[in-house]
Amino acid sequence: MSLFGTLKTTLAAAAALGVMTATAIAGDYPDRPITLVVPTAPGGGVDTQARALAPVMEEVLGQPVQVVNRKGAGGTVGLQSLVLPADPDGYTIAASASVSMIENPILQGLPYGPEDLTILGTTGQFQGALVASSNAPYKTWDEFLAHAKANPGSRWYALGQVTVAIMNTIAAAEGLDISIIPGQGGATMAPTLIAGDADVSISGGIHTPFVESGELVVLLNLLGEGDLMATPGLPSSQELYGVSLENNLVLSGPAGLPADVVAKLEEAIMKAAASDRHKEVMDTIQYPIVYRSAEEATKKLVAQAEGARNLLAN
């Protein structure tokens, strides 16, 4: 065989070996621990759900799923610093609230959205509601509206520009004169209402234990669809005013994750969401399990992002 023929044969064999090796690597995924980034502080709703999912995902995937908290900037720091620049190999993924990849990047002028991540699925729904102190002279939405119309200048505690837009939309529809109080985050919402320093506030779900203790009451359901788990049967902001605060726990990874890796992660997430361990935790914090596949979740989040852009533009 000529030197050229020998070289050609060697190169072909090397190329074939490379393809086989790449296929073997993909087929062996995962072969080392996976980092699950939680872009919030430990102990909150996102962190609690992620830590309920991680052990079951470990069982399905056969590798440790290590939760790493990286808080900051409303949940955008963890996504920006750890997930977006990560290699699309499936070893760095995230569990975050959908607002962290939708509303916050819009408000902060960040150059990414759900289209710039690989969405792997959603597992839970945060419980958006308009709440008030139980000491207030109103216990229902109709009673609050009557009080607010009779007493102009009601104080609405806001947790961000999206909640401000929702509040202004509701106030305009009802002809209310309101005063917006900028908030310092969900942890300050309940104490502010209980102290009487605001009349109502939007909550993403942190209100539930305060409702159970009798310190807060829920006036309005802010979910896009369905009832609040702990307080069903309330009026819906979506039905009354065409606005909602829909927020889900989303599992995602960097853009470009291989299809076979996505399939394995999707299977692990689905089984974790359906597990008894996850259900027990979700029952405790009074969040419903809302599972969506990678494809379903991607469509939902892209539509939500478009809706958020329209709402904030107005």
C-alpha positions in Angstrom: 0.0 0.0 0.0 1.3 3.5 -0.9 2.2 6.0 1.8 -0.9 8.1 0.7 -3.1 5.0 1.0 -1.8 4.2 4.5 -2.3 7.8 5.7 -5.8 7.9 4.3 -6.7 4.6 6.1 -5.2 5.9 9.3 -7.1 9.2 9.2 -10.3 7.4 8.4 -9.8 5.1 11.4 -9.0 8.1 13.6 -12.2 9.8 12.5 -14.2 6.7 13.1 -12.7 6.4 16.6 -13.5 10.0 17.3 -17.2 9.5 16.4 -17.3 6.3 18.5 -15.7 8.1 21.4 -18.1 11.1 21.2 -21.0 8.7 21.0 -19.8 6.7 24.0 -19.4 9.9 26.0 -22.9 11.1 25.2 -24.3 7.6 25.9 -22.5 7.5 29.3 -24.0 10.8 30.5 -23.8 11.5 33.3 -20.5 10.1 34.5 -19.8 12.7 37.2 -21.7 14.9 39.6 -24.1 17.5 38.3 -24.3 21.0 39.8 -27.8 22.4 40.3 -27.6 26.2 40.6 -30.2 27.9 42.8 -29.9 31.6 42.1 -31.5 32.5 45.5 -30.6 32.3 49.2 -31.1 29.0 51.0 -34.4 28.4 52.6 -36.7 30.2 50.2 -39.4 28.8 47.9 -37.0 28.1 45.0 -34.3 26.5 47.2 -36.9 24.4 49.1 -38.3 23.0 45.9 -34.8 22.4 44.3 -33.6 20.4 47.3 -36.8 18.3 47.2 -36.1 17.4 43.5 -32.3 16.9 43.7 -32.3 13.5 45.7 -34.8 11.9 43.3 -32.9 13.2 40.3 -29.8 11.6 41.8 -31.5 8.2 42.0 -32.6 8.4 38.3 -29.3 9.7 36.9 -27.0 7.6 39.1 -24.8 10.6 40.0 -24.9 13.2 42.8 -26.9 16.4 42.1 -25.2 19.1 44.1 -27.3 22.2 45.0 -25.2 25.4 44.9 -26.8 28.7 45.9 -25.7 31.8 44.1 -28.0 34.7 45.0 -28.2 38.3 43.8 -30.1 40.7 41.5 -33.4 39.0 41.8 -32.1 35.6 40.8 -30.2 36.7 37.7 -26.7 36.5 39.1 -26.7 32.7 39.4 -28.0 32.3 35.9 -25.6 34.8 34.4 -22.4 33.7 36.2 -22.9 29.9 36.4 -25.4 28.7 33.8 -25.3 30.9 30.7 -21.5 30.6 30.2 -21.4 26.9 31.1 -20.4 24.3 28.7 -23.6 22.7 27.2 -22.7 19.3 28.6 -25.5 18.8 31.1 -23.2 19.1 34.2 -24.4 22.6 35.2 -28.1 23.2 35.3 -30.4 25.6 37.3 -33.6 25.7 39.2 -35.1 29.2 39.3 -38.3 31.1 39.3 -39.5 32.0 35.9 -39.4 35.7 36.7 -35.6 35.3 37.0 -35.4 34.6 33.3 -38.3 36.7 32.1 -39.2 39.9 33.9 -35.9 40.6 35.7 -33.7 40.5 32.6 -36.1 42.9 30.9 -36.1 45.3 33.8 -32.3 45.1 34.3 -31.5 45.4 30.6 -29.8 42.0 30.5 -29.1 40.4 27.1 -30.9 37.1 27.7 -34.3 35.5 28.1 -35.8 32.0 28.0 -34.7 31.7 24.4 -31.0 31.8 25.5 -31.3 28.8 27.8 -32.3 25.2 27.3 -35.5 24.8 29.1 -35.8 21.4 30.7 -39.2 21.6 32.3 -41.3 23.2 35.1 -42.3 21.4 38.4 -44.1 23.8 40.6 -46.2 27.0 40.7 -45.6 29.9 43.1 -48.8 31.3 44.6 -49.2 34.9 43.4 -51.9 36.8 45.4 -52.9 40.3 46.6 -52.9 40.2 50.4 -53.7 42.5 53.3 -53.3 42.5 57.1 -56.1 40.6 59.0 -56.4 43.8 61.1 -57.5 45.8 58.0 -61.2 46.8 57.8 -61.7 44.5 54.8 -61.5 40.8 54.3 -62.6 40.3 50.7 -61.7 41.9 47.4 -65.1 43.7 47.1 -64.7 45.1 50.6 -61.3 46.4 49.8 -62.5 48.0 46.6 -65.3 49.8 48.5 -62.9 50.9 51.2 -60.3 52.1 48.6 -62.9 54.1 46.7 -64.1 55.7 49.9 -60.6 56.5 51.0 -58.4 57.6 48.1 -54.7 57.1 48.3 -54.6 53.5 49.5 -51.0 52.3 49.9 -49.9 49.4 47.7 -46.7 47.7 48.6 -44.7 46.7 45.4 -42.0 44.1 45.0 -40.7 45.2 41.6 -41.7 46.9 38.3 -43.9 44.0 37.2 -46.0 44.2 40.4 -46.2 48.0 39.9 -47.5 47.5 36.4 -50.1 45.0 37.6 -51.2 47.3 40.4 -51.5 50.3 38.1 -53.6 48.2 35.6 -56.0 47.1 38.4 -56.2 50.6 39.8 -56.9 52.2 36.4 -59.7 49.6 35.7 -61.4 50.3 39.0 -60.8 54.1 39.0 -58.7 54.0 42.2 -56.3 56.6 43.5 -53.4 54.6 44.9 -49.9 55.3 46.3 -47.2 52.9 45.4 -44.7 52.0 48.1 -41.4 50.5 46.8 -40.6 47.3 48.7 -37.4 45.7 49.7 -38.3 42.1 48.7 -40.6 39.3 49.7 -39.3 39.0 53.3 -40.3 42.6 54.1 -43.9 42.3 52.7 -45.6 40.6 55.6 -44.1 42.7 58.4 -45.0 45.9 56.5 -48.6 44.9 56.2 -48.9 43.6 59.7 -47.4 46.8 61.1 -50.0 48.8 59.2 -47.5 50.6 56.9 -49.2 49.5 53.7 -52.8 48.6 52.9 -52.3 45.7 50.4 -49.4 44.0 48.7 -48.7 41.5 46.0 -47.1 38.3 47.2 -45.4 35.6 45.2 -46.3 32.9 47.8 -44.5 33.9 51.0 -47.8 35.0 52.5 -49.1 31.4 53.1 -47.8 30.8 56.6 -49.0 34.3 57.7 -52.5 33.4 56.4 -52.4 30.2 58.4 -51.3 32.1 61.5 -54.2 34.5 61.0 -52.0 37.6 60.4 -52.8 38.1 56.7 -55.8 37.6 54.5 -55.8 36.9 50.7 -58.0 39.2 48.7 -57.3 38.4 45.0 -55.9 35.4 43.1 -53.1 36.6 40.7 -52.5 33.3 39.0 -52.9 33.2 35.2 -55.2 30.1 35.6 -56.6 27.9 38.3 -57.1 28.5 42.1 -54.7 29.3 44.8 -53.9 26.0 46.6 -54.3 27.3 50.1 -57.2 29.7 49.5 -59.3 28.5 46.5 -62.4 30.3 45.2 -61.1 33.8 45.2 -61.7 36.4 42.4 -59.1 36.2 39.6 -57.0 39.2 38.4 -56.7 37.5 35.0 -60.5 37.2 34.6 -61.3 40.6 36.0 -58.4 42.7 34.7 -56.5 40.6 32.2 -53.2 40.7 34.2 -51.6 38.0 36.3 -48.4 37.1 38.2 -47.6 33.6 37.0 -44.4 32.3 38.3 -43.2 28.7 38.0 -40.1 26.7 39.2 -38.1 26.2 36.0 -35.3 23.7 35.4 -32.9 24.9 32.7 -29.4 24.6 31.3 -27.1 26.5 28.9 -28.1 26.8 25.3 -27.1 24.0 23.0 -27.6 21.0 25.3 -27.5 17.8 23.2 -30.8 16.2 22.6 -29.9 12.9 24.4 -28.7 14.9 27.5 -31.9 16.9 27.5 -33.9 13.6 27.3 -32.1 12.1 30.3 -32.5 15.3 32.4 -36.1 15.6 31.4 -36.8 12.1 32.5 -35.1 12.7 35.9 -37.1 15.9 36.4 -40.4 14.3 35.5 -39.8 11.4 38.0 -38.6 13.8 40.7 -41.7 16.0 40.2 -44.0 12.9 40.6 -42.1 11.5 43.6 -43.6 11.2 47.1 -40.7 13.3 48.5 -41.5 16.2 46.3 -45.2 16.0 46.9 -44.7 16.0 50.7 -42.6 19.2 50.5 -45.0 20.9 48.1 -47.9 20.1 50.4 -46.0 21.6 53.3 -45.3 24.9 51.6 -48.7 24.9 49.9 -47.4 25.1 46.3 -49.1 23.0 43.6 -47.1 20.6 41.5 -47.3 21.8 37.9 -45.1 19.7 35.6 -44.4 20.6 32.0 -42.1 18.9 29.6 -39.2 20.6 28.1 -41.1 21.4 24.9 -44.3 22.5 26.8 -42.3 24.7 29.2 -40.3 26.4 26.5 -43.5 27.4 24.7 -45.0 28.6 27.9 -42.0 30.7 28.9 -41.5 32.3 25.5 -45.2 33.3 25.6 -44.8 34.7 29.1 -41.7 36.7 28.1 -43.6 38.3 25.3 -46.5 39.1 27.6 -44.1 40.6 30.2 -42.5 42.8 27.5 -45.9 44.1 26.4 -47.1 44.7 30.0 -43.9 46.7 30.9 -44.0 48.6 27.6 -47.4 49.9 28.6 
